[in-house]
Amino acid sequence: MSQPCFSHVSCETPYLVGQPVYASYKARCGAAWSRMIGMRTLLVEDDATTRFLVESLLRERGYEVTAVADAESAWPLCEQTSYPLIVLDWVLPGMDGLTLCRRIRDLPHGNLSLVVVLTSRDQPEDLQAVLDAGADDYLSKPVEFAKLSVRLTIAERQVHNLLQRKQAENQVAAMLGQVQRSRDDLLSILNELRVGSALADEEGRVTFLSQTCQPLLRRDRAALLGKRWQTVFAFDEPDEAQLAAQLARPPERRSKVAAHLEAPDGRHYWVDVEVKDDPRDPQRKIFFLYDMSEVHDLRRLLNDKAQFQDLVGKSAPMLRVYEQIRDVARVDSTVLIEGETGTGKELVARAIHFSSRRSSKPFIAMNCAGLTDSLLGSQLFGHKRGAFTGAIEDHKGLFEAADGGTLFLDEIGDIPPNVQTSLLRVLQEREIVRLGNTKPLKVDVRVLAATHHNLGDDVARGTFRSDLLYRIRVVRMQLPPLRQRREDIPLLVSAFLRQCGVATGKRLEEVAKDAMRVLLNYRWPGNVRELRSAIEFAIVRSKGPVLEVSDLPPEIVEGDQPSSAFDGDGPDEAQRVREALKAAKGSRIAAARLLGISRATLYRRLAELNIALRK
């Protein structure tokens, strides 16, 4: 039997938790909320407590609910009629929920239902199974009422938009096919539709605008007739380019475009735009505008809970990281951030700094890899004129520059022994001595350090001081690799599409299901950094508004993935390096890429581990 899907809820007070969120949204929506009163909903859940709680919440929202305990009872109901919303459990006695979902989708009216799956499974392969079965969304058990309430509100809007869209398209198609009707009748019907519609001639000049477009455009319709559609709609430049690309495609290859509108009065709207050929003349185009602003705002409400500073993710490992950041931000202890290359160690350091009392002071990041003793010492502590050859003037070091703030030392395991000694003194005494000087200077700096390898092993090999390790590892944070939080990949992809879209001037709002499956299955040896690079590559390469499999880097599509022997999960670093070299056929560049490190770092590891290279 599946587990009840609510936490912190008693049977005596099933309506109390999360009600302020729901009531607030209900009050804001007004008439939009009332349209969903009486929505027929099928609930399939074998656990009696969960079924009672979900059914109670649905009825409280005004739904007409049919609740059953197994898929065998639900299937005849689905055959007889379509339910706008179906909420079903994955694990059921007899036929499971995903099998039922697939059978529903095979029905002639199966695409008219929005299916939400309840499940206690949260692994990436489980999420993929839910999507492959044809479900539209899923909710993890247990869930809180507030989150469930927001999800149901989104589902309401999606159901409403789906029904409205199907109705509008059917009405317009039937209407345009009946040439015997007069033009006055045509205009009357178009103006009554709740979907904005516009007609454009072969030169792109708008000849008709329905009354429904008025709230979106906020301009006089008569003054807009005869102008080109680009002027009438005034979309953002990237959205306009995507829509123009859709117009150039054959009708069967067109897809909707998510666009942003800013009305003359400063209001912002998000709309889905579809373009159809006029059945009477394919050179003329029909534009359909669906107002998606409410859904956009609700999704933004959910996404806010999936981000902390510049970090993105709502998986259990990332929520633990967010909690650690809040804890360590309250104190001034030194923190060691551990994790593979590309996991976001500097982003975590920045989040700690900007969540602390030092947030108004400098944050300075320093990569310690590949620098000589004198250069690194000069960078950190500063130097006096004449301290060494080339020191032609006094130089302030990073510790002085970061006074009052935070200094982030990345790749601290690569610091040379002499500098380790000086750094230990700074951490102990809170004072620095510039190279070539003897007078100490007091500094107030919080030190955050990061490394992608095991400093304990470095101590055992004698390449890192044990007393320095104990000084920097007062607090220890371990960042999860991306392969251990695959459920965050869709969120990260969405964030990178926005960020890279701004940088490249190309906006992609959607990822094809096959492309997302490839991204979910890849092992990501370079972690989040590699994922961002892959998305930026795909945006540059894409030719349309949807990111396709063919847009992704070849090594990701071909599944050229590192084996577990050298992906960072193995117990022996030397063995991982040897396996990477073997898989790369001796190529240092390829081996470094497989290990997720730079070539210079690989050479240092080879020397430290006494691994000889074959000539």
Secondary structure as GFF3:
##gff-version 3
##sequence-region A 1 615
A	DSSP	alpha_helix	19	29	.	.	.	ID=ss1
A	DSSP	alpha_helix	31	34	.	.	.	ID=ss2
A	DSSP	beta_strand	40	44	.	.	.	ID=ss3
A	DSSP	alpha_helix	48	60	.	.	.	ID=ss4
A	DSSP	beta_strand	64	68	.	.	.	ID=ss5
A	DSSP	alpha_helix	71	80	.	.	.	ID=ss6
A	DSSP	beta_strand	85	89	.	.	.	ID=ss7
A	DSSP	alpha_helix	97	105	.	.	.	ID=ss8
A	DSSP	three_ten_helix	110	112	.	.	.	ID=ss9
A	DSSP	beta_strand	114	119	.	.	.	ID=ss10
A	DSSP	alpha_helix	124	132	.	.	.	ID=ss11
A	DSSP	beta_strand	137	140	.	.	.	ID=ss12
A	DSSP	alpha_helix	145	177	.	.	.	ID=ss13
A	DSSP	alpha_helix	183	192	.	.	.	ID=ss14
A	DSSP	beta_strand	196	200	.	.	.	ID=ss15
A	DSSP	beta_strand	206	209	.	.	.	ID=ss16
A	DSSP	three_ten_helix	211	213	.	.	.	ID=ss17
A	DSSP	alpha_helix	214	217	.	.	.	ID=ss18
A	DSSP	alpha_helix	221	224	.	.	.	ID=ss19
A	DSSP	alpha_helix	229	233	.	.	.	ID=ss20
A	DSSP	alpha_helix	237	247	.	.	.	ID=ss21
A	DSSP	three_ten_helix	251	253	.	.	.	ID=ss22
A	DSSP	beta_strand	257	262	.	.	.	ID=ss23
A	DSSP	beta_strand	268	278	.	.	.	ID=ss24
A	DSSP	beta_strand	281	291	.	.	.	ID=ss25
A	DSSP	alpha_helix	293	304	.	.	.	ID=ss26
A	DSSP	beta_strand	307	308	.	.	.	ID=ss27
A	DSSP	beta_strand	311	312	.	.	.	ID=ss28
A	DSSP	alpha_helix	316	329	.	.	.	ID=ss29
A	DSSP	beta_strand	335	338	.	.	.	ID=ss30
A	DSSP	alpha_helix	345	354	.	.	.	ID=ss31
A	DSSP	beta_strand	363	367	.	.	.	ID=ss32
A	DSSP	alpha_helix	373	381	.	.	.	ID=ss33
A	DSSP	alpha_helix	398	401	.	.	.	ID=ss34
A	DSSP	beta_strand	406	410	.	.	.	ID=ss35
A	DSSP	three_ten_helix	412	414	.	.	.	ID=ss36
A	DSSP	alpha_helix	417	429	.	.	.	ID=ss37
A	DSSP	beta_strand	431	432	.	.	.	ID=ss38
A	DSSP	beta_strand	441	442	.	.	.	ID=ss39
A	DSSP	beta_strand	446	451	.	.	.	ID=ss40
A	DSSP	alpha_helix	455	461	.	.	.	ID=ss41
A	DSSP	alpha_helix	466	472	.	.	.	ID=ss42
A	DSSP	beta_strand	475	478	.	.	.	ID=ss43
A	DSSP	three_ten_helix	482	484	.	.	.	ID=ss44
A	DSSP	three_ten_helix	486	488	.	.	.	ID=ss45
A	DSSP	alpha_helix	489	504	.	.	.	ID=ss46
A	DSSP	beta_strand	510	511	.	.	.	ID=ss47
A	DSSP	alpha_helix	513	521	.	.	.	ID=ss48
A	DSSP	alpha_helix	527	541	.	.	.	ID=ss49
A	DSSP	beta_strand	546	547	.	.	.	ID=ss50
A	DSSP	three_ten_helix	549	551	.	.	.	ID=ss51
A	DSSP	alpha_helix	554	557	.	.	.	ID=ss52
A	DSSP	alpha_helix	573	583	.	.	.	ID=ss53
A	DSSP	alpha_helix	588	595	.	.	.	ID=ss54
A	DSSP	alpha_helix	599	608	.	.	.	ID=ss55
###
